[in-house]
Amino acid sequence: MSLNDTPRGERPHIAVFGSRNAGKSSLINAICGQAVSIVSPVSGTTTDPVYQPMELLPAGPVVLIDTAGLDDTGELGEQRIRKTLDILKKTDLAFLVVDAAAGAGDFERELLRTLGAAGTNVMVVLNKIDLITADPQTLEEQCSQIAARLGTGASIPLMPVSTLSGSGIDALKKTAAAVLAKEEERFRLVGDLLKPGDVAVLVVPIDKAAPKGRLILPQQQTIRDIMECDGVAVVTKEQELAHTLAQLNRKPRIVITDSQVFLKVEADTPRDVPLTSFSILFARYKGDLPRLVSGLRSITRLKDGDRVLIAEACTHHRQSDDIGSVKIPRWLREITGRQLIIDNAAGSEFLANLEQYSLIIHCGACMLNRRAMLRRLDEAELAGVPIVNYGMFIAYVQGVFPRAIEMFPSAMLAWENGTGSPAPVVPAQYSVTQ
């Protein structure tokens, strides 16, 4: 992946919802200007969600998601509905597609309520307007009637379109881009911590687990963010950090490290230079840093027989010393001294029955968008389960926490206001690469 590529986790997600044959797939094709989704008069043609990345100017890169009809039937239909509702957890903007000829009824009203309850931005798309009339006054009356039936009010745009003629598609794109631009108030990864010309030193280990010929996604994205704020990115290995710092003609604004070499990097980074990790930056960028910090306190309260979930948002080939399935379980048992039951889960869908766990340790979520990660935090909180991410946990194990969050006041406040013992002091000879 090049530095110019925008991964799915960085793109706002626009998903289409509605009944079967409301024209959801046709709408996706019309917006993209190409046949992305299969279109057929047969109900239930779309089964699994279809993802299509595109540029939606001026909002920028987005991903469109076609879904199965939420009025599907039968055993397979129920499975399709569950998959569609899972999409809602990661949706930044929902298009509720209504067939202009069929109108809106109880199904559409309930679906609009479901979308609103999820906290999702919604636009109602009145499709197939070519089937009702070419008279603008009649079309306006139809739009007013459907808006009244749905109870949308002025806060939810209602966009009449024809995917057959293309009428209304450009207006729909412009309105969607404006909604996303208004709502996109995301943290920068690191850019908000830097001024133009500031130097950020990135510590990137190169070992057998590192991908050949490229940097991993969090490292790529951090470099890109530094460049976009006119900062200077200096990349080095952990063994070269001290030499690199000595060669700089001024103190760097920040040192960012791979979590697995925290101990070495902390020892070589002057105390007056802020230090954090890629994973902690992603915890702030994709989730809720204070909430994740609070989850660390639960480690000291684990008991024999407690169950811990180690969750990753993507699947990958596991090495013999894999971070999630090997290293973290070992470190957790060592620092707690407890006999714990540890489960691993990977993929885009979060596990059900979270109540059985006493702690969740989550990856940096570079493959999830912010809404999906926040939903996972909400689900953990609803289940009463504390959650923390890889970077914080490793900083805790290494004895360099809370230094790793000192530059984030809200996270420090969450840590200082918590209860429990401080982070363990790890012997100097201990290394997480063992």
Secondary structure as a PSIPRED ss2 file (coil, helix, strand):
# PSIPRED VFORMAT (PSIPRED V4.0)

   1 M C   1.000  0.000  0.000
   2 S C   1.000  0.000  0.000
   3 L C   1.000  0.000  0.000
   4 N C   1.000  0.000  0.000
   5 D C   1.000  0.000  0.000
   6 T C   1.000  0.000  0.000
   7 P C   1.000  0.000  0.000
   8 R H   0.000  1.000  0.000
   9 G H   0.000  1.000  0.000
  10 E H   0.000  1.000  0.000
  11 R C   1.000  0.000  0.000
  12 P C   1.000  0.000  0.000
  13 H E   0.000  0.000  1.000
  14 I E   0.000  0.000  1.000
  15 A E   0.000  0.000  1.000
  16 V E   0.000  0.000  1.000
  17 F E   0.000  0.000  1.000
  18 G E   0.000  0.000  1.000
  19 S C   1.000  0.000  0.000
  20 R C   1.000  0.000  0.000
  21 N C   1.000  0.000  0.000
  22 A C   1.000  0.000  0.000
  23 G C   1.000  0.000  0.000
  24 K H   0.000  1.000  0.000
  25 S H   0.000  1.000  0.000
  26 S H   0.000  1.000  0.000
  27 L H   0.000  1.000  0.000
  28 I H   0.000  1.000  0.000
  29 N H   0.000  1.000  0.000
  30 A H   0.000  1.000  0.000
  31 I H   0.000  1.000  0.000
  32 C H   0.000  1.000  0.000
  33 G C   1.000  0.000  0.000
  34 Q C   1.000  0.000  0.000
  35 A C   1.000  0.000  0.000
  36 V C   1.000  0.000  0.000
  37 S C   1.000  0.000  0.000
  38 I C   1.000  0.000  0.000
  39 V C   1.000  0.000  0.000
  40 S C   1.000  0.000  0.000
  41 P C   1.000  0.000  0.000
  42 V C   1.000  0.000  0.000
  43 S C   1.000  0.000  0.000
  44 G C   1.000  0.000  0.000
  45 T C   1.000  0.000  0.000
  46 T C   1.000  0.000  0.000
  47 T C   1.000  0.000  0.000
  48 D C   1.000  0.000  0.000
  49 P C   1.000  0.000  0.000
  50 V E   0.000  0.000  1.000
  51 Y E   0.000  0.000  1.000
  52 Q E   0.000  0.000  1.000
  53 P E   0.000  0.000  1.000
  54 M E   0.000  0.000  1.000
  55 E E   0.000  0.000  1.000
  56 L E   0.000  0.000  1.000
  57 L C   1.000  0.000  0.000
  58 P C   1.000  0.000  0.000
  59 A C   1.000  0.000  0.000
  60 G E   0.000  0.000  1.000
  61 P E   0.000  0.000  1.000
  62 V E   0.000  0.000  1.000
  63 V E   0.000  0.000  1.000
  64 L E   0.000  0.000  1.000
  65 I E   0.000  0.000  1.000
  66 D E   0.000  0.000  1.000
  67 T C   1.000  0.000  0.000
  68 A C   1.000  0.000  0.000
  69 G C   1.000  0.000  0.000
  70 L C   1.000  0.000  0.000
  71 D C   1.000  0.000  0.000
  72 D C   1.000  0.000  0.000
  73 T C   1.000  0.000  0.000
  74 G H   0.000  1.000  0.000
  75 E H   0.000  1.000  0.000
  76 L H   0.000  1.000  0.000
  77 G H   0.000  1.000  0.000
  78 E H   0.000  1.000  0.000
  79 Q H   0.000  1.000  0.000
  80 R H   0.000  1.000  0.000
  81 I H   0.000  1.000  0.000
  82 R H   0.000  1.000  0.000
  83 K H   0.000  1.000  0.000
  84 T H   0.000  1.000  0.000
  85 L H   0.000  1.000  0.000
  86 D H   0.000  1.000  0.000
  87 I H   0.000  1.000  0.000
  88 L H   0.000  1.000  0.000
  89 K C   1.000  0.000  0.000
  90 K C   1.000  0.000  0.000
  91 T C   1.000  0.000  0.000
  92 D C   1.000  0.000  0.000
  93 L E   0.000  0.000  1.000
  94 A E   0.000  0.000  1.000
  95 F E   0.000  0.000  1.000
  96 L E   0.000  0.000  1.000
  97 V E   0.000  0.000  1.000
  98 V E   0.000  0.000  1.000
  99 D E   0.000  0.000  1.000
 100 A C   1.000  0.000  0.000
 101 A C   1.000  0.000  0.000
 102 A C   1.000  0.000  0.000
 103 G C   1.000  0.000  0.000
 104 A C   1.000  0.000  0.000
 105 G C   1.000  0.000  0.000
 106 D H   0.000  1.000  0.000
 107 F H   0.000  1.000  0.000
 108 E H   0.000  1.000  0.000
 109 R H   0.000  1.000  0.000
 110 E H   0.000  1.000  0.000
 111 L H   0.000  1.000  0.000
 112 L H   0.000  1.000  0.000
 113 R H   0.000  1.000  0.000
 114 T H   0.000  1.000  0.000
 115 L H   0.000  1.000  0.000
 116 G H   0.000  1.000  0.000
 117 A H   0.000  1.000  0.000
 118 A C   1.000  0.000  0.000
 119 G C   1.000  0.000  0.000
 120 T C   1.000  0.000  0.000
 121 N E   0.000  0.000  1.000
 122 V E   0.000  0.000  1.000
 123 M E   0.000  0.000  1.000
 124 V E   0.000  0.000  1.000
 125 V E   0.000  0.000  1.000
 126 L E   0.000  0.000  1.000
 127 N E   0.000  0.000  1.000
 128 K C   1.000  0.000  0.000
 129 I H   0.000  1.000  0.000
 130 D H   0.000  1.000  0.000
 131 L H   0.000  1.000  0.000
 132 I C   1.000  0.000  0.000
 133 T C   1.000  0.000  0.000
 134 A C   1.000  0.000  0.000
 135 D C   1.000  0.000  0.000
 136 P H   0.000  1.000  0.000
 137 Q H   0.000  1.000  0.000
 138 T H   0.000  1.000  0.000
 139 L H   0.000  1.000  0.000
 140 E H   0.000  1.000  0.000
 141 E H   0.000  1.000  0.000
 142 Q H   0.000  1.000  0.000
 143 C H   0.000  1.000  0.000
 144 S H   0.000  1.000  0.000
 145 Q H   0.000  1.000  0.000
 146 I H   0.000  1.000  0.000
 147 A H   0.000  1.000  0.000
 148 A H   0.000  1.000  0.000
 149 R H   0.000  1.000  0.000
 150 L H   0.000  1.000  0.000
 151 G C   1.000  0.000  0.000
 152 T C   1.000  0.000  0.000
 153 G C   1.000  0.000  0.000
 154 A C   1.000  0.000  0.000
 155 S C   1.000  0.000  0.000
 156 I C   1.000  0.000  0.000
 157 P C   1.000  0.000  0.000
 158 L E   0.000  0.000  1.000
 159 M E   0.000  0.000  1.000
 160 P E   0.000  0.000  1.000
 161 V C   1.000  0.000  0.000
 162 S C   1.000  0.000  0.000
 163 T C   1.000  0.000  0.000
 164 L C   1.000  0.000  0.000
 165 S C   1.000  0.000  0.000
 166 G C   1.000  0.000  0.000
 167 S C   1.000  0.000  0.000
 168 G C   1.000  0.000  0.000
 169 I H   0.000  1.000  0.000
 170 D H   0.000  1.000  0.000
 171 A H   0.000  1.000  0.000
 172 L H   0.000  1.000  0.000
 173 K H   0.000  1.000  0.000
 174 K H   0.000  1.000  0.000
 175 T H   0.000  1.000  0.000
 176 A H   0.000  1.000  0.000
 177 A H   0.000  1.000  0.000
 178 A H   0.000  1.000  0.000
 179 V H   0.000  1.000  0.000
 180 L H   0.000  1.000  0.000
 181 A H   0.000  1.000  0.000
 182 K H   0.000  1.000  0.000
 183 E H   0.000  1.000  0.000
 184 E C   1.000  0.000  0.000
 185 E C   1.000  0.000  0.000
 186 R C   1.000  0.000  0.000
 187 F C   1.000  0.000  0.000
 188 R C   1.000  0.000  0.000
 189 L C   1.000  0.000  0.000
 190 V C   1.000  0.000  0.000
 191 G H   0.000  1.000  0.000
 192 D H   0.000  1.000  0.000
 193 L H   0.000  1.000  0.000
 194 L C   1.000  0.000  0.000
 195 K C   1.000  0.000  0.000
 196 P C   1.000  0.000  0.000
 197 G C   1.000  0.000  0.000
 198 D C   1.000  0.000  0.000
 199 V E   0.000  0.000  1.000
 200 A E   0.000  0.000  1.000
 201 V E   0.000  0.000  1.000
 202 L E   0.000  0.000  1.000
 203 V E   0.000  0.000  1.000
 204 V C   1.000  0.000  0.000
 205 P C   1.000  0.000  0.000
 206 I C   1.000  0.000  0.000
 207 D C   1.000  0.000  0.000
 208 K C   1.000  0.000  0.000
 209 A C   1.000  0.000  0.000
 210 A C   1.000  0.000  0.000
 211 P C   1.000  0.000  0.000
 212 K C   1.000  0.000  0.000
 213 G C   1.000  0.000  0.000
 214 R C   1.000  0.000  0.000
 215 L C   1.000  0.000  0.000
 216 I C   1.000  0.000  0.000
 217 L H   0.000  1.000  0.000
 218 P H   0.000  1.000  0.000
 219 Q H   0.000  1.000  0.000
 220 Q H   0.000  1.000  0.000
 221 Q H   0.000  1.000  0.000
 222 T H   0.000  1.000  0.000
 223 I H   0.000  1.000  0.000
 224 R H   0.000  1.000  0.000
 225 D H   0.000  1.000  0.000
 226 I H   0.000  1.000  0.000
 227 M H   0.000  1.000  0.000
 228 E H   0.000  1.000  0.000
 229 C C   1.000  0.000  0.000
 230 D C   1.000  0.000  0.000
 231 G C   1.000  0.000  0.000
 232 V E   0.000  0.000  1.000
 233 A E   0.000  0.000  1.000
 234 V E   0.000  0.000  1.000
 235 V E   0.000  0.000  1.000
 236 T E   0.000  0.000  1.000
 237 K C   1.000  0.000  0.000
 238 E H   0.000  1.000  0.000
 239 Q H   0.000  1.000  0.000
 240 E H   0.000  1.000  0.000
 241 L H   0.000  1.000  0.000
 242 A H   0.000  1.000  0.000
 243 H H   0.000  1.000  0.000
 244 T H   0.000  1.000  0.000
 245 L H   0.000  1.000  0.000
 246 A H   0.000  1.000  0.000
 247 Q H   0.000  1.000  0.000
 248 L C   1.000  0.000  0.000
 249 N C   1.000  0.000  0.000
 250 R C   1.000  0.000  0.000
 251 K C   1.000  0.000  0.000
 252 P C   1.000  0.000  0.000
 253 R C   1.000  0.000  0.000
 254 I E   0.000  0.000  1.000
 255 V E   0.000  0.000  1.000
 256 I E   0.000  0.000  1.000
 257 T E   0.000  0.000  1.000
 258 D C   1.000  0.000  0.000
 259 S H   0.000  1.000  0.000
 260 Q H   0.000  1.000  0.000
 261 V H   0.000  1.000  0.000
 262 F H   0.000  1.000  0.000
 263 L H   0.000  1.000  0.000
 264 K H   0.000  1.000  0.000
 265 V H   0.000  1.000  0.000
 266 E H   0.000  1.000  0.000
 267 A H   0.000  1.000  0.000
 268 D H   0.000  1.000  0.000
 269 T C   1.000  0.000  0.000
 270 P C   1.000  0.000  0.000
 271 R C   1.000  0.000  0.000
 272 D C   1.000  0.000  0.000
 273 V C   1.000  0.000  0.000
 274 P C   1.000  0.000  0.000
 275 L E   0.000  0.000  1.000
 276 T E   0.000  0.000  1.000
 277 S E   0.000  0.000  1.000
 278 F H   0.000  1.000  0.000
 279 S H   0.000  1.000  0.000
 280 I H   0.000  1.000  0.000
 281 L H   0.000  1.000  0.000
 282 F H   0.000  1.000  0.000
 283 A H   0.000  1.000  0.000
 284 R H   0.000  1.000  0.000
 285 Y H   0.000  1.000  0.000
 286 K H   0.000  1.000  0.000
 287 G C   1.000  0.000  0.000
 288 D C   1.000  0.000  0.000
 289 L H   0.000  1.000  0.000
 290 P H   0.000  1.000  0.000
 291 R H   0.000  1.000  0.000
 292 L H   0.000  1.000  0.000
 293 V H   0.000  1.000  0.000
 294 S H   0.000  1.000  0.000
 295 G H   0.000  1.000  0.000
 296 L H   0.000  1.000  0.000
 297 R H   0.000  1.000  0.000
 298 S H   0.000  1.000  0.000
 299 I H   0.000  1.000  0.000
 300 T H   0.000  1.000  0.000
 301 R H   0.000  1.000  0.000
 302 L C   1.000  0.000  0.000
 303 K C   1.000  0.000  0.000
 304 D C   1.000  0.000  0.000
 305 G C   1.000  0.000  0.000
 306 D C   1.000  0.000  0.000
 307 R E   0.000  0.000  1.000
 308 V E   0.000  0.000  1.000
 309 L E   0.000  0.000  1.000
 310 I E   0.000  0.000  1.000
 311 A E   0.000  0.000  1.000
 312 E E   0.000  0.000  1.000
 313 A C   1.000  0.000  0.000
 314 C C   1.000  0.000  0.000
 315 T C   1.000  0.000  0.000
 316 H C   1.000  0.000  0.000
 317 H C   1.000  0.000  0.000
 318 R C   1.000  0.000  0.000
 319 Q C   1.000  0.000  0.000
 320 S C   1.000  0.000  0.000
 321 D C   1.000  0.000  0.000
 322 D C   1.000  0.000  0.000
 323 I H   0.000  1.000  0.000
 324 G H   0.000  1.000  0.000
 325 S H   0.000  1.000  0.000
 326 V H   0.000  1.000  0.000
 327 K H   0.000  1.000  0.000
 328 I H   0.000  1.000  0.000
 329 P H   0.000  1.000  0.000
 330 R H   0.000  1.000  0.000
 331 W H   0.000  1.000  0.000
 332 L H   0.000  1.000  0.000
 333 R H   0.000  1.000  0.000
 334 E H   0.000  1.000  0.000
 335 I H   0.000  1.000  0.000
 336 T H   0.000  1.000  0.000
 337 G C   1.000  0.000  0.000
 338 R C   1.000  0.000  0.000
 339 Q C   1.000  0.000  0.000
 340 L C   1.000  0.000  0.000
 341 I E   0.000  0.000  1.000
 342 I E   0.000  0.000  1.000
 343 D E   0.000  0.000  1.000
 344 N E   0.000  0.000  1.000
 345 A E   0.000  0.000  1.000
 346 A E   0.000  0.000  1.000
 347 G C   1.000  0.000  0.000
 348 S C   1.000  0.000  0.000
 349 E C   1.000  0.000  0.000
 350 F C   1.000  0.000  0.000
 351 L C   1.000  0.000  0.000
 352 A C   1.000  0.000  0.000
 353 N C   1.000  0.000  0.000
 354 L H   0.000  1.000  0.000
 355 E H   0.000  1.000  0.000
 356 Q H   0.000  1.000  0.000
 357 Y C   1.000  0.000  0.000
 358 S C   1.000  0.000  0.000
 359 L E   0.000  0.000  1.000
 360 I E   0.000  0.000  1.000
 361 I E   0.000  0.000  1.000
 362 H E   0.000  0.000  1.000
 363 C C   1.000  0.000  0.000
 364 G C   1.000  0.000  0.000
 365 A C   1.000  0.000  0.000
 366 C C   1.000  0.000  0.000
 367 M C   1.000  0.000  0.000
 368 L C   1.000  0.000  0.000
 369 N C   1.000  0.000  0.000
 370 R H   0.000  1.000  0.000
 371 R H   0.000  1.000  0.000
 372 A H   0.000  1.000  0.000
 373 M H   0.000  1.000  0.000
 374 L H   0.000  1.000  0.000
 375 R H   0.000  1.000  0.000
 376 R H   0.000  1.000  0.000
 377 L H   0.000  1.000  0.000
 378 D H   0.000  1.000  0.000
 379 E H   0.000  1.000  0.000
 380 A H   0.000  1.000  0.000
 381 E H   0.000  1.000  0.000
 382 L H   0.000  1.000  0.000
 383 A C   1.000  0.000  0.000
 384 G C   1.000  0.000  0.000
 385 V C   1.000  0.000  0.000
 386 P C   1.000  0.000  0.000
 387 I E   0.000  0.000  1.000
 388 V E   0.000  0.000  1.000
 389 N E   0.000  0.000  1.000
 390 Y H   0.000  1.000  0.000
 391 G H   0.000  1.000  0.000
 392 M H   0.000  1.000  0.000
 393 F H   0.000  1.000  0.000
 394 I H   0.000  1.000  0.000
 395 A H   0.000  1.000  0.000
 396 Y H   0.000  1.000  0.000
 397 V H   0.000  1.000  0.000
 398 Q H   0.000  1.000  0.000
 399 G C   1.000  0.000  0.000
 400 V C   1.000  0.000  0.000
 401 F C   1.000  0.000  0.000
 402 P C   1.000  0.000  0.000
 403 R H   0.000  1.000  0.000
 404 A H   0.000  1.000  0.000
 405 I H   0.000  1.000  0.000
 406 E C   1.000  0.000  0.000
 407 M C   1.000  0.000  0.000
 408 F C   1.000  0.000  0.000
 409 P H   0.000  1.000  0.000
 410 S H   0.000  1.000  0.000
 411 A H   0.000  1.000  0.000
 412 M H   0.000  1.000  0.000
 413 L H   0.000  1.000  0.000
 414 A H   0.000  1.000  0.000
 415 W H   0.000  1.000  0.000
 416 E H   0.000  1.000  0.000
 417 N C   1.000  0.000  0.000
 418 G C   1.000  0.000  0.000
 419 T C   1.000  0.000  0.000
 420 G C   1.000  0.000  0.000
 421 S C   1.000  0.000  0.000
 422 P C   1.000  0.000  0.000
 423 A C   1.000  0.000  0.000
 424 P C   1.000  0.000  0.000
 425 V C   1.000  0.000  0.000
 426 V C   1.000  0.000  0.000
 427 P C   1.000  0.000  0.000
 428 A C   1.000  0.000  0.000
 429 Q C   1.000  0.000  0.000
 430 Y C   1.000  0.000  0.000
 431 S C   1.000  0.000  0.000
 432 V C   1.000  0.000  0.000
 433 T C   1.000  0.000  0.000
 434 Q C   1.000  0.000  0.000
